[in-house]
Amino acid sequence: MKKRFGALLVALFVFVLVAYGAQTPKATTLKGWVSDSECAAHGDKKCSNKDHVAKGAKLVIVTEGDNKIWTVTNPSTVADHQGHHIQVKATTDPEKATITVQEVKMLKEGS
């Protein structure tokens, strides 16, 4: 009886770990420009006008290639890079079009 109960606990523990692992978003690396939602909506991915953010626009990352606009959930991580070409390590939520930045690296234009 004790062996069965122990095996049941171990199986339950493994199940919980697998379920948790499937829900944890994986970090990805993206390249793009830090802009604001106002400029990005008008196609300006290199906008560095900080007045827009002061007036309520959100900081966003516009990715290279597909020009997808990701709203940054932790804007303080990229605030100093507005208008710059960057590479980020981040987790994304495609349903909400949001990105949570973990690391930022400046890139040279055209990299």
GUSE-98683 format. One record per residue (C-alpha): residue number from 1; x, y, z. Coordinates in steps of 0.5 Angstrom, whole numbers. Layout:
REM GUSE-98683
(NUM,(X,Y,Z));
...
This chain:
REM GUSE-98683
(1,(0,0,0));
(2,(6,5,2));
(3,(9,3,-5));
(4,(3,5,-9));
(5,(2,11,-5));
(6,(9,13,-6));
(7,(9,12,-14));
(8,(2,16,-14));
(9,(6,22,-11));
(10,(12,21,-15));
(11,(7,21,-22));
(12,(3,27,-19));
(13,(9,31,-18));
(14,(12,29,-25));
(15,(5,31,-28));
(16,(5,38,-25));
(17,(12,39,-27));
(18,(10,37,-34));
(19,(4,42,-34));
(20,(8,48,-31));
(21,(13,47,-36));
(22,(8,47,-42));
(23,(5,54,-39));
(24,(12,57,-38));
(25,(13,62,-44));
(26,(20,61,-48));
(27,(25,66,-49));
(28,(26,68,-56));
(29,(31,73,-59));
(30,(28,79,-64));
(31,(31,84,-67));
(32,(28,91,-69));
(33,(27,98,-67));
(34,(24,101,-61));
(35,(19,106,-62));
(36,(12,108,-59));
(37,(5,106,-61));
(38,(3,113,-64));
(39,(9,113,-69));
(40,(9,105,-70));
(41,(1,106,-72));
(42,(4,111,-78));
(43,(9,106,-80));
(44,(15,110,-77));
(45,(19,105,-73));
(46,(25,109,-72));
(47,(21,114,-68));
(48,(25,117,-62));
(49,(20,123,-60));
(50,(19,122,-53));
(51,(13,127,-52));
(52,(9,121,-55));
(53,(10,117,-49));
(54,(9,123,-44));
(55,(3,124,-47));
(56,(1,116,-46));
(57,(3,113,-52));
(58,(6,106,-51));
(59,(13,104,-52));
(60,(13,98,-57));
(61,(18,94,-61));
(62,(17,94,-69));
(63,(21,87,-71));
(64,(25,87,-77));
(65,(23,84,-83));
(66,(15,83,-82));
(67,(15,90,-78));
(68,(10,87,-73));
(69,(9,91,-67));
(70,(10,89,-60));
(71,(7,93,-54));
(72,(13,92,-49));
(73,(10,90,-42));
(74,(16,93,-38));
(75,(18,99,-42));
(76,(23,101,-37));
(77,(28,96,-40));
(78,(28,99,-47));
(79,(26,107,-45));
(80,(33,109,-46));
(81,(33,106,-53));
(82,(27,109,-56));
(83,(29,110,-64));
(84,(35,105,-64));
(85,(36,99,-67));
(86,(36,93,-62));
(87,(36,86,-61));
(88,(32,83,-55));
(89,(31,77,-51));
(90,(24,76,-49));
(91,(18,73,-48));
(92,(12,74,-53));
(93,(4,73,-52));
(94,(2,73,-59));
(95,(-5,73,-57));
(96,(-4,80,-54));
(97,(1,82,-58));
(98,(6,84,-52));
(99,(13,83,-51));
(100,(17,82,-44));
(101,(24,84,-45));
(102,(29,81,-41));
(103,(35,83,-44));
(104,(37,89,-49));
(105,(43,89,-54));
(106,(44,95,-58));
(107,(45,94,-66));
(108,(49,98,-71));
(109,(44,100,-77));
(110,(44,94,-82));
(111,(46,89,-77));
